Amino acid sequence: MAPELLLGERHGPPVDLWALGCLTFELLTGYLPFTGDSVEEVFEHVLDHLHGDAIRCGHRSYPTAKGCMAEAIGLSVGGG
């Protein structure tokens, strides 16, 4: 659930992009972007990452994720 929804704020299309990002993260890494022992704890972790903290994932998926994301936004992987 997007932070705007958790905080009860007005929201629009960006919450759909949040959901797509979470789905993409899971598909590329094999991990959930946020975990916890309860729904409340998962929501807490979502809100903890509002200030630009990176979400960590296994190194095995990083090159694949980087390549897919770069291709999706039209960048050349490797800086070219």
All heavy atoms as a GROMACS GRO file, in nm:
protein
  598
    1MET      N    1   0.086  -0.117   0.000
    1MET     CA    2   0.000   0.000   0.000
    1MET      C    3   0.090   0.124   0.000
    1MET      O    4   0.185   0.132   0.077
    1MET     CB    5  -0.090  -0.003   0.122
    1MET     CG    6  -0.194   0.108   0.121
    1MET     SD    7  -0.305   0.101   0.264
    1MET     CE    8  -0.415  -0.029   0.215
    2ALA      N    9   0.059   0.218  -0.087
    2ALA     CA   10   0.139   0.339  -0.101
    2ALA      C   11   0.134   0.424   0.027
    2ALA      O   12   0.033   0.424   0.098
    2ALA     CB   13   0.089   0.422  -0.218
    3PRO      N   14   0.243   0.496   0.056
    3PRO     CA   15   0.246   0.578   0.176
    3PRO      C   16   0.130   0.677   0.185
    3PRO      O   17   0.076   0.699   0.294
    3PRO     CB   18   0.380   0.653   0.165
    3PRO     CG   19   0.465   0.566   0.081
    3PRO     CD   20   0.372   0.500  -0.015
    4GLU      N   21   0.090   0.735   0.073
    4GLU     CA   22  -0.022   0.831   0.074
    4GLU      C   23  -0.150   0.767   0.128
    4GLU      O   24  -0.225   0.830   0.202
    4GLU     CB   25  -0.051   0.886  -0.067
    4GLU     CG   26   0.062   0.964  -0.127
    4GLU     CD   27   0.157   0.880  -0.210
    4GLU    OE1   28   0.168   0.757  -0.187
    4GLU    OE2   29   0.222   0.937  -0.298
    5LEU      N   30  -0.171   0.643   0.091
    5LEU     CA   31  -0.290   0.572   0.140
    5LEU      C   32  -0.279   0.542   0.289
    5LEU      O   33  -0.376   0.555   0.363
    5LEU     CB   34  -0.310   0.443   0.061
    5LEU     CG   35  -0.339   0.460  -0.088
    5LEU    CD1   36  -0.337   0.325  -0.158
    5LEU    CD2   37  -0.473   0.528  -0.109
    6LEU      N   38  -0.160   0.500   0.331
    6LEU     CA   39  -0.140   0.470   0.473
    6LEU      C   40  -0.158   0.593   0.561
    6LEU      O   41  -0.206   0.583   0.674
    6LEU     CB   42   0.000   0.413   0.496
    6LEU     CG   43   0.027   0.276   0.434
    6LEU    CD1   44   0.173   0.239   0.452
    6LEU    CD2   45  -0.064   0.171   0.494
    7LEU      N   46  -0.118   0.708   0.508
    7LEU     CA   47  -0.127   0.833   0.584
    7LEU      C   48  -0.262   0.902   0.569
    7LEU      O   49  -0.287   1.006   0.631
    7LEU     CB   50  -0.016   0.929   0.541
    7LEU     CG   51   0.126   0.880   0.572
    7LEU    CD1   52   0.229   0.970   0.505
    7LEU    CD2   53   0.148   0.871   0.721
    8GLY      N   54  -0.351   0.845   0.487
    8GLY     CA   55  -0.483   0.904   0.467
    8GLY      C   56  -0.479   1.034   0.389
    8GLY      O   57  -0.568   1.117   0.402
    9GLU      N   58  -0.375   1.052   0.307
    9GLU     CA   59  -0.360   1.174   0.230
    9GLU      C   60  -0.432   1.161   0.095
    9GLU      O   61  -0.463   1.052   0.050
    9GLU     CB   62  -0.212   1.203   0.204
    9GLU     CG   63  -0.134   1.230   0.331
    9GLU     CD   64   0.015   1.246   0.305
    9GLU    OE1   65   0.060   1.222   0.192
    9GLU    OE2   66   0.086   1.283   0.400
   10ARG      N   67  -0.451   1.276   0.031
   10ARG     CA   68  -0.504   1.275  -0.105
   10ARG      C   69  -0.406   1.199  -0.192
   10ARG      O   70  -0.286   1.204  -0.172
   10ARG     CB   71  -0.521   1.417  -0.158
   10ARG     CG   72  -0.632   1.494  -0.089
   10ARG     CD   73  -0.645   1.633  -0.148
   10ARG     NE   74  -0.652   1.628  -0.293
   10ARG     CZ   75  -0.759   1.660  -0.366
   10ARG    NH1   76  -0.866   1.703  -0.306
   10ARG    NH2   77  -0.757   1.651  -0.497
   11HIS      N   78  -0.461   1.128  -0.291
   11HIS     CA   79  -0.373   1.051  -0.377
   11HIS      C   80  -0.430   1.045  -0.518
   11HIS      O   81  -0.545   1.080  -0.542
   11HIS     CB   82  -0.353   0.911  -0.322
   11HIS     CG   83  -0.481   0.834  -0.305
   11HIS    ND1   84  -0.561   0.851  -0.195
   11HIS    CD2   85  -0.542   0.744  -0.385
   11HIS    CE1   86  -0.667   0.772  -0.208
   11HIS    NE2   87  -0.658   0.707  -0.322
   12GLY      N   88  -0.346   1.006  -0.609
   12GLY     CA   89  -0.385   0.997  -0.749
   12GLY      C   90  -0.302   0.890  -0.818
   12GLY      O   91  -0.259   0.793  -0.755
   13PRO      N   92  -0.273   0.909  -0.947
   13PRO     CA   93  -0.199   0.810  -1.024
   13PRO      C   94  -0.064   0.768  -0.965
   13PRO      O   95  -0.024   0.653  -0.986
   13PRO     CB   96  -0.181   0.877  -1.160
   13PRO     CG   97  -0.300   0.968  -1.171
   13PRO     CD   98  -0.322   1.019  -1.031
   14PRO      N   99   0.008   0.852  -0.892
   14PRO     CA  100   0.136   0.805  -0.836
   14PRO      C  101   0.124   0.682  -0.747
   14PRO      O  102   0.219   0.604  -0.738
   14PRO     CB  103   0.187   0.926  -0.758
   14PRO     CG  104   0.132   1.043  -0.834
   14PRO     CD  105  -0.007   0.997  -0.873
   15VAL      N  106   0.009   0.660  -0.684
   15VAL     CA  107  -0.003   0.538  -0.601
   15VAL      C  108  -0.002   0.414  -0.690
   15VAL      O  109   0.043   0.308  -0.647
   15VAL     CB  110  -0.127   0.540  -0.508
   15VAL    CG1  111  -0.121   0.655  -0.410
   15VAL    CG2  112  -0.256   0.538  -0.584
   16ASP      N  113  -0.050   0.427  -0.813
   16ASP     CA  114  -0.044   0.315  -0.906
   16ASP      C  115   0.101   0.286  -0.946
   16ASP      O  116   0.141   0.170  -0.960
   16ASP     CB  117  -0.127   0.343  -1.032
   16ASP     CG  118  -0.275   0.356  -1.000
   16ASP    OD1  119  -0.321   0.293  -0.902
   16ASP    OD2  120  -0.345   0.428  -1.073
   17LEU      N  121   0.180   0.392  -0.962
   17LEU     CA  122   0.322   0.373  -0.993
   17LEU      C  123   0.395   0.309  -0.876
   17LEU      O  124   0.486   0.228  -0.894
   17LEU     CB  125   0.387   0.506  -1.030
   17LEU     CG  126   0.340   0.565  -1.162
   17LEU    CD1  127   0.405   0.701  -1.185
   17LEU    CD2  128   0.369   0.472  -1.278
   18TRP      N  129   0.356   0.345  -0.755
   18TRP     CA  130   0.414   0.282  -0.635
   18TRP      C  131   0.387   0.132  -0.640
   18TRP      O  132   0.478   0.051  -0.621
   18TRP     CB  133   0.352   0.343  -0.510
   18TRP     CG  134   0.389   0.271  -0.384
   18TRP    CD1  135   0.324   0.166  -0.326
   18TRP    CD2  136   0.501   0.298  -0.299
   18TRP    NE1  137   0.388   0.127  -0.212
   18TRP    CE2  138   0.497   0.206  -0.192
   18TRP    CE3  139   0.604   0.391  -0.303
   18TRP    CZ2  140   0.591   0.203  -0.092
   18TRP    CZ3  141   0.698   0.389  -0.202
   18TRP    CH2  142   0.691   0.296  -0.098
   19ALA      N  143   0.263   0.095  -0.668
   19ALA     CA  144   0.226  -0.046  -0.674
   19ALA      C  145   0.303  -0.118  -0.784
   19ALA      O  146   0.353  -0.230  -0.764
   19ALA     CB  147   0.076  -0.061  -0.696
   20LEU      N  148   0.316  -0.054  -0.900
   20LEU     CA  149   0.393  -0.112  -1.009
   20LEU      C  150   0.539  -0.129  -0.969
   20LEU      O  151   0.601  -0.232  -1.000
   20LEU     CB  152   0.381  -0.025  -1.134
   20LEU     CG  153   0.457  -0.075  -1.257
   20LEU    CD1  154   0.408  -0.212  -1.301
   20LEU    CD2  155   0.443   0.027  -1.370
   21GLY      N  156   0.593  -0.031  -0.901
   21GLY     CA  157   0.732  -0.041  -0.854
   21GLY      C  158   0.751  -0.157  -0.757
   21GLY      O  159   0.850  -0.230  -0.765
   22CYS      N  160   0.657  -0.174  -0.666
   22CYS     CA  161   0.665  -0.286  -0.570
   22CYS      C  162   0.657  -0.420  -0.643
   22CYS      O  163   0.734  -0.512  -0.613
   22CYS     CB  164   0.555  -0.275  -0.466
   22CYS     SG  165   0.578  -0.140  -0.349
   23LEU      N  166   0.567  -0.430  -0.738
   23LEU     CA  167   0.553  -0.553  -0.816
   23LEU      C  168   0.680  -0.580  -0.896
   23LEU      O  169   0.733  -0.692  -0.899
   23LEU     CB  170   0.433  -0.544  -0.909
   23LEU     CG  171   0.412  -0.662  -1.002
   23LEU    CD1  172   0.388  -0.790  -0.924
   23LEU    CD2  173   0.297  -0.634  -1.097
   24THR      N  174   0.733  -0.477  -0.962
   24THR     CA  175   0.854  -0.490  -1.041
   24THR      C  176   0.971  -0.535  -0.953
   24THR      O  177   1.047  -0.624  -0.990
   24THR     CB  178   0.888  -0.358  -1.112
   24THR    OG1  179   0.778  -0.321  -1.195
   24THR    CG2  180   1.013  -0.370  -1.196
   25PHE      N  181   0.984  -0.472  -0.836
   25PHE     CA  182   1.090  -0.510  -0.743
   25PHE      C  183   1.081  -0.659  -0.710
   25PHE      O  184   1.180  -0.731  -0.717
   25PHE     CB  185   1.078  -0.427  -0.615
   25PHE     CG  186   1.183  -0.458  -0.513
   25PHE    CD1  187   1.301  -0.386  -0.511
   25PHE    CD2  188   1.165  -0.558  -0.419
   25PHE    CE1  189   1.400  -0.414  -0.418
   25PHE    CE2  190   1.263  -0.587  -0.326
   25PHE     CZ  191   1.381  -0.515  -0.325
   26GLU      N  192   0.961  -0.706  -0.678
   26GLU     CA  193   0.944  -0.846  -0.641
   26GLU      C  194   0.974  -0.939  -0.758
   26GLU      O  195   1.041  -1.042  -0.741
   26GLU     CB  196   0.803  -0.871  -0.588
   26GLU     CG  197   0.784  -1.012  -0.537
   26GLU     CD  198   0.649  -1.036  -0.474
   26GLU    OE1  199   0.570  -0.941  -0.458
   26GLU    OE2  200   0.621  -1.153  -0.441
   27LEU      N  201   0.929  -0.902  -0.876
   27LEU     CA  202   0.954  -0.987  -0.993
   27LEU      C  203   1.102  -0.994  -1.029
   27LEU      O  204   1.151  -1.099  -1.070
   27LEU     CB  205   0.874  -0.936  -1.113
   27LEU     CG  206   0.722  -0.953  -1.103
   27LEU    CD1  207   0.653  -0.882  -1.219
   27LEU    CD2  208   0.684  -1.101  -1.100
   28LEU      N  209   1.172  -0.885  -1.014
   28LEU     CA  210   1.314  -0.881  -1.051
   28LEU      C  211   1.407  -0.941  -0.946
   28LEU      O  212   1.513  -0.993  -0.979
   28LEU     CB  213   1.358  -0.738  -1.081
   28LEU     CG  214   1.299  -0.676  -1.207
   28LEU    CD1  215   1.338  -0.528  -1.216
   28LEU    CD2  216   1.345  -0.751  -1.331
   29THR      N  217   1.368  -0.930  -0.820
   29THR     CA  218   1.457  -0.974  -0.712
   29THR      C  219   1.416  -1.106  -0.647
   29THR      O  220   1.498  -1.175  -0.588
   29THR     CB  221   1.466  -0.869  -0.601
   29THR    OG1  222   1.340  -0.859  -0.536
   29THR    CG2  223   1.512  -0.735  -0.655
   30GLY      N  224   1.288  -1.138  -0.654
   30GLY     CA  225   1.238  -1.255  -0.583
   30GLY      C  226   1.210  -1.229  -0.437
   30GLY      O  227   1.182  -1.320  -0.360
   31TYR      N  228   1.218  -1.101  -0.397
   31TYR     CA  229   1.194  -1.062  -0.258
   31TYR      C  230   1.082  -0.959  -0.252
   31TYR      O  231   1.067  -0.877  -0.343
   31TYR     CB  232   1.319  -0.996  -0.197
   31TYR     CG  233   1.440  -1.084  -0.194
   31TYR    CD1  234   1.540  -1.070  -0.288
   31TYR    CD2  235   1.455  -1.181  -0.096
   31TYR    CE1  236   1.653  -1.151  -0.286
   31TYR    CE2  237   1.567  -1.262  -0.093
   31TYR     CZ  238   1.665  -1.247  -0.188
   31TYR     OH  239   1.776  -1.327  -0.185
   32LEU      N  240   1.008  -0.961  -0.142
   32LEU     CA  241   0.912  -0.855  -0.119
   32LEU      C  242   0.988  -0.728  -0.080
   32LEU      O  243   1.087  -0.736  -0.008
   32LEU     CB  244   0.817  -0.893  -0.005
   32LEU     CG  245   0.724  -1.010  -0.032
   32LEU    CD1  246   0.653  -1.050   0.097
   32LEU    CD2  247   0.625  -0.976  -0.141
   33PRO      N  248   0.945  -0.611  -0.128
   33PRO     CA  249   1.017  -0.489  -0.092
   33PRO      C  250   1.005  -0.453   0.055
   33PRO      O  251   1.094  -0.390   0.111
   33PRO     CB  252   0.956  -0.382  -0.181
   33PRO     CG  253   0.826  -0.436  -0.225
   33PRO     CD  254   0.837  -0.585  -0.221
   34PHE      N  255   0.896  -0.491   0.118
   34PHE     CA  256   0.874  -0.462   0.260
   34PHE      C  257   0.820  -0.587   0.326
   34PHE      O  258   0.730  -0.652   0.275
   34PHE     CB  259   0.772  -0.348   0.276
   34PHE     CG  260   0.811  -0.223   0.205
   34PHE    CD1  261   0.756  -0.192   0.082
   34PHE    CD2  262   0.905  -0.137   0.259
   34PHE    CE1  263   0.793  -0.076   0.014
   34PHE    CE2  264   0.944  -0.022   0.192
   34PHE     CZ  265   0.887   0.010   0.069
   35THR      N  266   0.876  -0.620   0.442
   35THR     CA  267   0.831  -0.738   0.515
   35THR      C  268   0.809  -0.703   0.661
   35THR      O  269   0.850  -0.597   0.708
   35THR     CB  270   0.935  -0.852   0.507
   35THR    OG1  271   1.057  -0.806   0.563
   35THR    CG2  272   0.958  -0.896   0.363
   36GLY      N  273   0.745  -0.794   0.730
   36GLY     CA  274   0.721  -0.776   0.873
   36GLY      C  275   0.644  -0.895   0.927
   36GLY      O  276   0.592  -0.976   0.850
   37ASP      N  277   0.636  -0.902   1.057
   37ASP     CA  278   0.564  -1.011   1.122
   37ASP      C  279   0.413  -0.988   1.127
   37ASP      O  280   0.338  -1.079   1.160
   37ASP     CB  281   0.617  -1.034   1.264
   37ASP     CG  282   0.760  -1.086   1.262
   37ASP    OD1  283   0.798  -1.156   1.167
   37ASP    OD2  284   0.835  -1.054   1.358
   38SER      N  285   0.372  -0.867   1.095
   38SER     CA  286   0.229  -0.834   1.093
   38SER      C  287   0.206  -0.729   0.985
   38SER      O  288   0.300  -0.666   0.936
   38SER     CB  289   0.184  -0.778   1.229
   38SER     OG  290   0.248  -0.654   1.253
   39VAL      N  291   0.081  -0.709   0.950
   39VAL     CA  292   0.047  -0.607   0.852
   39VAL      C  293   0.091  -0.471   0.902
   39VAL      O  294   0.147  -0.390   0.827
   39VAL     CB  295  -0.106  -0.608   0.823
   39VAL    CG1  296  -0.145  -0.492   0.735
   39VAL    CG2  297  -0.147  -0.739   0.760
   40GLU      N  298   0.072  -0.445   1.030
   40GLU     CA  299   0.111  -0.318   1.088
   40GLU      C  300   0.261  -0.293   1.075
   40GLU      O  301   0.306  -0.183   1.046
   40GLU     CB  302   0.068  -0.309   1.236
   40GLU     CG  303  -0.081  -0.303   1.257
   40GLU     CD  304  -0.150  -0.439   1.246
   40GLU    OE1  305  -0.082  -0.545   1.248
   40GLU    OE2  306  -0.274  -0.440   1.234
   41GLU      N  307   0.340  -0.399   1.094
   41GLU     CA  308   0.486  -0.386   1.084
   41GLU      C  309   0.527  -0.358   0.938
   41GLU      O  310   0.618  -0.279   0.914
   41GLU     CB  311   0.555  -0.512   1.136
   41GLU     CG  312   0.704  -0.495   1.148
   41GLU     CD  313   0.771  -0.616   1.214
   41GLU    OE1  314   0.702  -0.704   1.268
   41GLU    OE2  315   0.894  -0.620   1.209
   42VAL      N  316   0.462  -0.422   0.844
   42VAL     CA  317   0.490  -0.395   0.702
   42VAL      C  318   0.459  -0.249   0.671
   42VAL      O  319   0.540  -0.179   0.608
   42VAL     CB  320   0.408  -0.488   0.610
   42VAL    CG1  321   0.425  -0.447   0.464
   42VAL    CG2  322   0.450  -0.634   0.629
   43PHE      N  323   0.346  -0.199   0.718
   43PHE     CA  324   0.309  -0.060   0.695
   43PHE      C  325   0.413   0.034   0.758
   43PHE      O  326   0.449   0.136   0.699
   43PHE     CB  327   0.171  -0.029   0.751
   43PHE     CG  328   0.057  -0.093   0.675
   43PHE    CD1  329  -0.071  -0.092   0.726
   43PHE    CD2  330   0.078  -0.155   0.552
   43PHE    CE1  331  -0.176  -0.149   0.656
   43PHE    CE2  332  -0.026  -0.213   0.482
   43PHE     CZ  333  -0.153  -0.210   0.535
   44GLU      N  334   0.461  -0.002   0.876
   44GLU     CA  335   0.565   0.077   0.943
   44GLU      C  336   0.691   0.086   0.857
   44GLU      O  337   0.750   0.192   0.842
   44GLU     CB  338   0.600   0.010   1.076
   44GLU     CG  339   0.607   0.100   1.194
   44GLU     CD  340   0.632   0.018   1.319
   44GLU    OE1  341   0.752  -0.006   1.349
   44GLU    OE2  342   0.534  -0.021   1.385
   45HIS      N  343   0.729  -0.026   0.796
   45HIS     CA  344   0.848  -0.029   0.712
   45HIS      C  345   0.828   0.055   0.585
   45HIS      O  346   0.921   0.121   0.539
   45HIS     CB  347   0.885  -0.172   0.677
   45HIS     CG  348   0.934  -0.250   0.793
   45HIS    ND1  349   0.939  -0.388   0.794
   45HIS    CD2  350   0.977  -0.212   0.916
   45HIS    CE1  351   0.986  -0.429   0.910
   45HIS    NE2  352   1.009  -0.324   0.986
   46VAL      N  353   0.709   0.054   0.530
   46VAL     CA  354   0.679   0.139   0.414
   46VAL      C  355   0.700   0.285   0.453
   46VAL      O  356   0.768   0.360   0.382
   46VAL     CB  357   0.535   0.117   0.363
   46VAL    CG1  358   0.496   0.223   0.262
   46VAL    CG2  359   0.520  -0.022   0.303
   47LEU      N  360   0.645   0.324   0.565
   47LEU     CA  361   0.656   0.463   0.609
   47LEU      C  362   0.799   0.500   0.650
   47LEU      O  363   0.839   0.616   0.635
   47LEU     CB  364   0.558   0.491   0.723
   47LEU     CG  365   0.411   0.479   0.683
   47LEU    CD1  366   0.321   0.495   0.806
   47LEU    CD2  367   0.374   0.578   0.575
   48ASP      N  368   0.877   0.403   0.696
   48ASP     CA  369   1.017   0.429   0.732
   48ASP      C  370   1.100   0.467   0.610
   48ASP      O  371   1.205   0.530   0.624
   48ASP     CB  372   1.081   0.306   0.797
   48ASP     CG  373   1.034   0.283   0.939
   48ASP    OD1  374   0.975   0.376   0.998
   48ASP    OD2  375   1.056   0.172   0.991
   49HIS      N  376   1.057   0.430   0.491
   49HIS     CA  377   1.133   0.455   0.369
   49HIS      C  378   1.084   0.577   0.293
   49HIS      O  379   1.114   0.594   0.176
   49HIS     CB  380   1.131   0.330   0.281
   49HIS     CG  381   1.217   0.221   0.334
   49HIS    ND1  382   1.175   0.134   0.430
   49HIS    CD2  383   1.345   0.188   0.307
   49HIS    CE1  384   1.271   0.051   0.459
   49HIS    NE2  385   1.377   0.082   0.386
   50LEU      N  386   1.011   0.663   0.357
   50LEU     CA  387   0.960   0.784   0.291
   50LEU      C  388   1.069   0.886   0.262
   50LEU      O  389   1.052   0.973   0.178
   50LEU     CB  390   0.853   0.851   0.377
   50LEU     CG  391   0.717   0.788   0.375
   50LEU    CD1  392   0.624   0.863   0.470
   50LEU    CD2  393   0.660   0.787   0.235
   51HIS      N  394   1.179   0.878   0.328
   51HIS     CA  395   1.281   0.982   0.318
   51HIS      C  396   1.400   0.942   0.232
   51HIS      O  397   1.510   0.986   0.255
   51HIS     CB  398   1.326   1.024   0.458
   51HIS     CG  399   1.210   1.067   0.543
   51HIS    ND1  400   1.140   1.184   0.520
   51HIS    CD2  401   1.148   1.005   0.646
   51HIS    CE1  402   1.041   1.193   0.607
   51HIS    NE2  403   1.044   1.087   0.684
   52GLY      N  404   1.377   0.856   0.134
   52GLY     CA  405   1.480   0.822   0.038
   52GLY      C  406   1.575   0.712   0.079
   52GLY      O  407   1.674   0.688   0.011
   53ASP      N  408   1.548   0.643   0.188
   53ASP     CA  409   1.633   0.531   0.227
   53ASP      C  410   1.623   0.422   0.121
   53ASP      O  411   1.515   0.390   0.074
   53ASP     CB  412   1.590   0.472   0.362
   53ASP     CG  413   1.607   0.569   0.476
   53ASP    OD1  414   1.680   0.668   0.458
   53ASP    OD2  415   1.547   0.546   0.582
   54ALA      N  416   1.735   0.364   0.085
   54ALA     CA  417   1.735   0.259  -0.016
   54ALA      C  418   1.679   0.130   0.043
   54ALA      O  419   1.700   0.098   0.159
   54ALA     CB  420   1.877   0.235  -0.066
   55ILE      N  421   1.610   0.058  -0.041
   55ILE     CA  422   1.564  -0.075  -0.004
   55ILE      C  423   1.671  -0.172  -0.050
   55ILE      O  424   1.712  -0.169  -0.166
   55ILE     CB  425   1.429  -0.108  -0.071
   55ILE    CG1  426   1.323  -0.009  -0.025
   55ILE    CG2  427   1.387  -0.250  -0.040
   55ILE    CD1  428   1.193  -0.020  -0.099
   56ARG      N  429   1.720  -0.253   0.038
   56ARG     CA  430   1.828  -0.344   0.005
   56ARG      C  431   1.772  -0.472  -0.057
   56ARG      O  432   1.667  -0.519  -0.020
   56ARG     CB  433   1.907  -0.382   0.131
   56ARG     CG  434   1.951  -0.265   0.214
   56ARG     CD  435   2.078  -0.200   0.160
   56ARG     NE  436   2.131  -0.102   0.251
   56ARG     CZ  437   2.107   0.028   0.243
   56ARG    NH1  438   2.028   0.072   0.151
   56ARG    NH2  439   2.160   0.112   0.328
   57CYS      N  440   1.847  -0.527  -0.151
   57CYS     CA  441   1.810  -0.657  -0.207
   57CYS      C  442   1.938  -0.734  -0.235
   57CYS      O  443   2.047  -0.679  -0.231
   57CYS     CB  444   1.726  -0.641  -0.333
   57CYS     SG  445   1.811  -0.563  -0.471
   58GLY      N  446   1.924  -0.862  -0.266
   58GLY     CA  447   2.039  -0.946  -0.292
   58GLY      C  448   2.117  -0.900  -0.415
   58GLY      O  449   2.059  -0.854  -0.513
   59HIS      N  450   2.248  -0.916  -0.411
   59HIS     CA  451   2.333  -0.874  -0.521
   59HIS      C  452   2.308  -0.956  -0.647
   59HIS      O  453   2.334  -0.909  -0.757
   59HIS     CB  454   2.480  -0.884  -0.481
   59HIS     CG  455   2.517  -0.786  -0.375
   59HIS    ND1  456   2.524  -0.652  -0.399
   59HIS    CD2  457   2.546  -0.803  -0.244
   59HIS    CE1  458   2.558  -0.588  -0.287
   59HIS    NE2  459   2.571  -0.679  -0.192
   60ARG      N  460   2.257  -1.076  -0.634
   60ARG     CA  461   2.240  -1.162  -0.750
   60ARG      C  462   2.144  -1.103  -0.852
   60ARG      O  463   2.153  -1.130  -0.970
   60ARG     CB  464   2.191  -1.301  -0.708
   60ARG     CG  465   2.049  -1.300  -0.651
   60ARG     CD  466   2.005  -1.441  -0.612
   60ARG     NE  467   1.879  -1.438  -0.545
   60ARG     CZ  468   1.760  -1.436  -0.606
   60ARG    NH1  469   1.755  -1.437  -0.736
   60ARG    NH2  470   1.648  -1.433  -0.537
   61SER      N  471   2.053  -1.020  -0.810
   61SER     CA  472   1.953  -0.966  -0.902
   61SER      C  473   1.987  -0.826  -0.951
   61SER      O  474   1.925  -0.776  -1.043
   61SER     CB  475   1.816  -0.963  -0.834
   61SER     OG  476   1.822  -0.879  -0.722
   62TYR      N  477   2.086  -0.762  -0.891
   62TYR     CA  478   2.112  -0.622  -0.923
   62TYR      C  479   2.140  -0.597  -1.071
   62TYR      O  480   2.078  -0.509  -1.129
   62TYR     CB  481   2.224  -0.569  -0.835
   62TYR     CG  482   2.255  -0.424  -0.863
   62TYR    CD1  483   2.170  -0.323  -0.820
   62TYR    CD2  484   2.366  -0.390  -0.938
   62TYR    CE1  485   2.197  -0.191  -0.848
   62TYR    CE2  486   2.393  -0.257  -0.967
   62TYR     CZ  487   2.308  -0.160  -0.922
   62TYR     OH  488   2.334  -0.029  -0.952
   63PRO      N  489   2.231  -0.671  -1.137
   63PRO     CA  490   2.256  -0.642  -1.279
   63PRO      C  491   2.131  -0.658  -1.365
   63PRO      O  492   2.106  -0.578  -1.455
   63PRO     CB  493   2.365  -0.742  -1.318
   63PRO     CG  494   2.432  -0.778  -1.190
   63PRO     CD  495   2.322  -0.772  -1.086
   64THR      N  496   2.052  -0.759  -1.338
   64THR     CA  497   1.929  -0.780  -1.414
   64THR      C  498   1.832  -0.667  -1.391
   64THR      O  499   1.775  -0.612  -1.485
   64THR     CB  500   1.863  -0.914  -1.372
   64THR    OG1  501   1.955  -1.019  -1.395
   64THR    CG2  502   1.736  -0.938  -1.450
   65ALA      N  503   1.814  -0.630  -1.266
   65ALA     CA  504   1.722  -0.521  -1.233
   65ALA      C  505   1.770  -0.391  -1.295
   65ALA      O  506   1.691  -0.316  -1.354
   65ALA     CB  507   1.708  -0.506  -1.082
   66LYS      N  508   1.899  -0.364  -1.285
   66LYS     CA  509   1.954  -0.241  -1.340
   66LYS      C  510   1.932  -0.236  -1.492
   66LYS      O  511   1.891  -0.134  -1.547
   66LYS     CB  512   2.102  -0.230  -1.307
   66LYS     CG  513   2.166  -0.103  -1.357
   66LYS     CD  514   2.313  -0.096  -1.320
   66LYS     CE  515   2.376   0.030  -1.374
   66LYS     NZ  516   2.519   0.036  -1.346
   67GLY      N  517   1.958  -0.345  -1.559
   67GLY     CA  518   1.940  -0.350  -1.704
   67GLY      C  519   1.795  -0.332  -1.745
   67GLY      O  520   1.765  -0.258  -1.839
   68CYS      N  521   1.705  -0.398  -1.674
   68CYS     CA  522   1.562  -0.386  -1.706
   68CYS      C  523   1.512  -0.244  -1.684
   68CYS      O  524   1.439  -0.189  -1.766
   68CYS     CB  525   1.480  -0.483  -1.622
   68CYS     SG  526   1.501  -0.655  -1.669
   69MET      N  527   1.552  -0.185  -1.573
   69MET     CA  528   1.507  -0.049  -1.544
   69MET      C  529   1.566   0.050  -1.644
   69MET      O  530   1.498   0.141  -1.690
   69MET     CB  531   1.544  -0.009  -1.401
   69MET     CG  532   1.467  -0.083  -1.297
   69MET     SD  533   1.291  -0.048  -1.318
   69MET     CE  534   1.222  -0.159  -1.202
   70ALA      N  535   1.694   0.033  -1.676
   70ALA     CA  536   1.757   0.124  -1.772
   70ALA      C  537   1.688   0.114  -1.908
   70ALA      O  538   1.661   0.216  -1.972
   70ALA     CB  539   1.905   0.091  -1.784
   71GLU      N  540   1.658  -0.007  -1.949
   71GLU     CA  541   1.589  -0.026  -2.077
   71GLU      C  542   1.450   0.037  -2.074
   71GLU      O  543   1.406   0.100  -2.170
   71GLU     CB  544   1.580  -0.174  -2.110
   71GLU     CG  545   1.524  -0.200  -2.248
   71GLU     CD  546   1.527  -0.347  -2.285
   71GLU    OE1  547   1.618  -0.420  -2.239
   71GLU    OE2  548   1.438  -0.389  -2.358
   72ALA      N  549   1.382   0.022  -1.960
   72ALA     CA  550   1.247   0.074  -1.948
   72ALA      C  551   1.243   0.226  -1.959
   72ALA      O  552   1.147   0.284  -2.010
   72ALA     CB  553   1.184   0.031  -1.815
   73ILE      N  554   1.350   0.293  -1.916
   73ILE     CA  555   1.350   0.440  -1.925
   73ILE      C  556   1.439   0.489  -2.038
   73ILE      O  557   1.466   0.608  -2.051
   73ILE     CB  558   1.390   0.505  -1.791
   73ILE    CG1  559   1.530   0.464  -1.747
   73ILE    CG2  560   1.287   0.476  -1.684
   73ILE    CD1  561   1.580   0.539  -1.625
   74GLY      N  562   1.486   0.396  -2.122
   74GLY     CA  563   1.559   0.436  -2.243
   74GLY      C  564   1.704   0.473  -2.224
   74GLY      O  565   1.759   0.549  -2.303
   75LEU      N  566   1.769   0.421  -2.120
   75LEU     CA  567   1.910   0.449  -2.097
   75LEU      C  568   1.995   0.334  -2.146
   75LEU      O  569   1.952   0.220  -2.148
   75LEU     CB  570   1.938   0.472  -1.948
   75LEU     CG  571   1.872   0.592  -1.882
   75LEU    CD1  572   1.904   0.591  -1.734
   75LEU    CD2  573   1.918   0.720  -1.946
   76SER      N  574   2.118   0.364  -2.180
   76SER     CA  575   2.213   0.261  -2.218
   76SER      C  576   2.283   0.214  -2.091
   76SER      O  577   2.338   0.293  -2.017
   76SER     CB  578   2.315   0.320  -2.316
   76SER     OG  579   2.418   0.227  -2.337
   77VAL      N  580   2.281   0.083  -2.066
   77VAL     CA  581   2.349   0.028  -1.950
   77VAL      C  582   2.499   0.040  -1.973
   77VAL      O  583   2.549   0.011  -2.079
   77VAL     CB  584   2.309  -0.119  -1.926
   77VAL    CG1  585   2.386  -0.176  -1.809
   77VAL    CG2  586   2.161  -0.129  -1.901
   78GLY      N  587   2.570   0.086  -1.873
   78GLY     CA  588   2.714   0.101  -1.883
   78GLY      C  589   2.754   0.245  -1.912
   78GLY      O  590   2.869   0.274  -1.938
   79GLY      N  591   2.659   0.335  -1.910
   79GLY     CA  592   2.691   0.476  -1.922
   79GLY      C  593   2.702   0.530  -2.064
   79GLY      O  594   2.730   0.644  -2.086
   80GLY      N  595   2.678   0.447  -2.166
   80GLY     CA  596   2.693   0.494  -2.302
   80GLY      C  597   2.567   0.532  -2.361
   80GLY      O  598   2.514   0.597  -2.428
   0.00000   0.00000   0.00000
